[in-house]
Amino acid sequence: QVQLVESGGGLVQPGGSLRLSCAASGGIFGLLAMGWYRQPPEKERELVATISVGGTTNYADSVKGRFTISRDNAKNTMYLQMNSLKPEDTGVYYCNGRRILLGADRDYWGRGTPVTVSS
């Protein structure tokens, strides 16, 4: 059974940086497409970035050029480096892992780590 645990969130000033980590257990990290999602206060969850099993990355337009998603399969860990943070980046950040199966995709979620960008 896959479990995902986020860490690294906190309070940071606008323009600052933060690095989030997602540690995975369950033995199939290398088979999961991974991603970061966030939920701003009183808004719906939105996609931030994804990274495929092969390392292909995609980013939401709002974070392109500022955020970098990466993974270390040897450590069963995914990261999100966030630079030039803005107040609108505030929200709870969730780690997602997706196992792609024919007709039966399976999603795994962490419990989230809060990020607040404020002076």
MOKASUL-V87102 format. One record per residue. N is the residue number from 1. OMEGA is omega in radians with two decimals (999 if undefined). Layout:
# MOKASUL-V87102
N_OMEGA + N_OMEGA
This chain:
# MOKASUL-V87102
1_-3.10 + 2_3.00 + 3_-3.13 + 4_-3.12 + 5_3.13 + 6_3.04 + 7_3.05 + 8_3.12 + 9_3.13 + 10_3.14 + 11_3.13 + 12_3.12 + 13_3.05 + 14_-3.08 + 15_-3.12 + 16_-3.09 + 17_3.12 + 18_3.10 + 19_3.11 + 20_3.09 + 21_3.05 + 22_3.13 + 23_-3.07 + 24_2.99 + 25_3.13 + 26_2.99 + 27_-3.12 + 28_-3.11 + 29_-3.12 + 30_3.12 + 31_-3.07 + 32_2.83 + 33_-3.02 + 34_3.11 + 35_3.01 + 36_3.03 + 37_3.07 + 38_3.10 + 39_3.07 + 40_3.12 + 41_3.07 + 42_3.08 + 43_-3.12 + 44_3.08 + 45_-3.13 + 46_3.11 + 47_3.08 + 48_-3.09 + 49_3.06 + 50_3.03 + 51_-3.06 + 52_3.06 + 53_-3.13 + 54_3.07 + 55_3.09 + 56_-3.07 + 57_3.03 + 58_-3.08 + 59_2.94 + 60_-3.12 + 61_-3.07 + 62_-3.09 + 63_-3.13 + 64_-3.14 + 65_-3.12 + 66_-3.09 + 67_3.06 + 68_3.08 + 69_3.13 + 70_3.10 + 71_3.07 + 72_-3.06 + 73_3.12 + 74_3.14 + 75_-3.10 + 76_-3.03 + 77_3.03 + 78_-3.09 + 79_2.97 + 80_3.06 + 81_-3.08 + 82_3.12 + 83_3.11 + 84_-3.04 + 85_-3.14 + 86_3.10 + 87_-3.14 + 88_3.02 + 89_-3.13 + 90_3.10 + 91_3.04 + 92_-3.10 + 93_-3.08 + 94_3.03 + 95_3.13 + 96_3.00 + 97_-3.09 + 98_3.03 + 99_-3.10 + 100_3.11 + 101_-3.12 + 102_3.11 + 103_-3.06 + 104_3.07 + 105_-3.12 + 106_3.13 + 107_3.05 + 108_-3.07 + 109_2.93 + 110_-3.11 + 111_3.04 + 112_3.02 + 113_-3.05 + 114_3.06 + 115_3.10 + 116_3.11 + 117_-3.04 + 118_3.03 + 119_999
